[in-house]
Amino acid sequence: MARYTGPSCKKCRKLDTKLFLKGTKCYTSCVMEHRAAKQTRPGGPRPFRGKQSDYALHLAEKQRARHMIAMTEQPFRNMFARAEKMPGQTGEAFLRLLETRLDNIVRRIGFAVSLKTSRQLVRHGHIKVNDRRVSIPSYQLKPGDKVMIVGDIAQSVAVKQGIEETEKRSLRPSFIEYDAAGKSGKLVRWPDRGEMSFPVKEQLIVEYYSK
C-alpha cells in the first residue's frame, strides 16, 4: 500500500493545522508555532490566498482527518461508506470508527507518543487484543476489548516515554481503563464526540463524500 514518506511538518503547514504527527516534538518544537508570527507558508514568505471555495473547504477538512489517522484515500473512503450504514449521525459514527482503530487506541492508552510509533508496535506483533496477538493496525475494537503490550518492548524507552507523556499531559481519555501493573488498557465504552482526538468539522467530510 502506498504511504507518505516525506516531512510530517509539511502536512501541518499546508493545512494550517497541528496534526500531532511527531509525538512530543509537536508540543516542544512545533514548526507551526515558530512560523505563526511570520505568517508564512511552505516555500517561504508569501501572502495568504484569498477566500477558499466551498469545495476547497470540504477537501481540506477531509484531508485533515485523513492525515491525522495516516490513511490513504481508498481505505478512508471505504470506512466512510461503512459509517453511512450505521445508525445515528454519519459524521460522528465515522470519527468513532477512526478513533477505535487498534493503532489509535494503542496511542491513546499511552504505549506510543505518535500514531506512527503505535502502528509499528502493532505491525511487529507487540500488541495483544483479548490475549490474541493482532498485527493489523486497522483492526476495529469494540467496547470490552482489552489491549495489552507484551514482551520486553514494554520496558523500552519509547514505551516508557509514551506512558510518561500521556500521564503528564493527562491525554488518556475516560473511555479507556488503564491497568499500569498489567500494561494494558480496556475500551470500556464507545467514545463521545468531545473525547475523540479529531478536531475536525465532520459535517464537512460528510458533505464532501455526498457530492
N, C-alpha and C positions, 0 to 999 in steps of 0.2 A: 504494500500500500504506500502511495506517495505521502511524504511528510515534509514539513518545512524544516530546513536546517540552517536558516540564516539567523541574523541577530534578533533576539527576542524583543529588545527595546524598540526596534524599528516598528513593530506592530503597534505598540502603545502610542508611539509618536504619530503614526499615521491616523489612528482612530481617536487621538486626543483623549485617551482613557488609560488609566493604570489597570493592566490586565493581570498583574501579580504572577508573572510567568517565571521569575527568577528567585522566588522564595524570600529569604531575609534581605537580599540586596534591594528588593522593592521598597523596603522600609528604611534602609540606611543610606543608600546611594542611588536614588531614582533619577534617571535622566530627565523624566518628565518634569520633576520639581526643579531641577537645575536650569532647565530651559524656559520655565514658566515666565520668569521676569523678562527674558529676551523676546518672548513671543515669536519663536522661530519654529520651523518645521524641518523634517529631514531634507538635507541638501543645502542647508544654510539659511540665512535670514531672508525670508520672503513674506510679503503681506498675506494675510489670511484671504481665502477665497470668499466670494460673495455668498448670497443665500443659496442653500442647497435645495435641490429639487426634492419632491416627496419620495421619489424612487431612491435617491441617494441617501436620504434619512433612514428609510426602511432597510436598505442594503447595509449601511454602516451598523445598525443595531444588530442585525443578523450576524455580521462579521465579528462584532464584539463578543457575542455569546459563543460563537464557533471557535474563536481563538482562545477564549478563557478555558474551554474544555479540550482544546487541542485536537479537534476532529476535522477530517476532510469533509468536503461538501456532501458527498453521496450518503455516508453514514448519518450525517447530521440531518439531512432531508428525510432519510428513512425513519429516524427516531421521531421527527415531527409528524410523519404520517401515522406512526403508531399512537402518538398523543392525541391525534384527531379522533381516534376511535374510542378513546377513554371518556368516561363520564366527567362532567364538570367543565370548567373553563380550559380550553385547549392550551392557552399560553402557560398557565400555571402547571398543568399536567406535563407539558413539555419540559419545563425547568425542573420539575420534580424527578423526571427520568434522568436528566443530566446530573442532578445533584446526587442521586443514589447509584450512580455507576461505581463499580468497585474501586477504580483508581482515584476517584474524587473522595470517596469515603475514607480510604486509606490516608489521604492527605488531611482530611478534616479531623480524623482521630488524632493525628499528630505524628504519625510514623514518618512523614516526609515534609520538608519545608516547601516543596513545589509539586505541581502535578507531574512534571517530568520525572522527578525522583520517585514518586509513588508508583508511576507506571513501570519504572524499572524494577521496583520491588516485586510487583505483581508478575511481570513477564519472566523474572528469574526464579520464580517458584518460592518466594519467601513469605507468601501470604496464604492463609487457610480461611475458608469460609465454611462454618459449621463442621470443623475438623476435617475438611477435604481441601487439598491444595487446588487453587484456581490460578491459572496463569493468563487469564483473559481480562485485560483492563476494562473492557466494556461490559463485563458481567453485571447483570442487573440485580441489585439487592432488594429485599423486601423486609418489612418490619419483623423482628425476631431473629434475623440473621446475625451471626456472630463472626467478626473478623479478627483474626489473630496473626501476629507476626511470629515466625518460627525460625529456629536455628540461631547460629552465632551472630547473624546480622542484627539481631535485636540489641546487641551490645556495641554496635558500630557507632562511630562518631556522628554519621549522618542521621541515624535514627534518634540518637540521644539529643542531637541538636533540634530535630523536628519536634520532639516531645517538650523540650525546654521552651522553645519559641511559642508553641501552642499554648502552654500554660502561662507563660509570661505575658502574652498579649490577649489571653482569655479568648482564644479563637475556636475552642471546641464547643459546638452547638449543643443545646439541651436535648435534641432528638437522638444524640449518641450517648450511650452509657459506657464510661471508660473504666477498665479494670487495670490499674497500674501494676499490680502484682503479676497478673496473668498476661500482661502486654496484649490486651485485646480490647475491642470495642464492640458494642452491640447497637444495632439500629432498632431503637425501641418503638418508633412510630414514623409515619411519613412527616417530612419537614413542612412547616408552614412557609408561606411565601416570604415573610420577613426574615426567616432563618437561612434562606438559600444564599449561596455565595455568588450570585449572578446579578449585579446591579445594572440590569438592563430593563428596557420597556418591552415586555414580552408581547404586548399587543401589536407593536410594530413588526415583530417577527411573524406573528400570525397573519397580518395583512400582507407581508412580503410574499409568503408562500400561498396566499389565497388569490394572488393576481394571476 
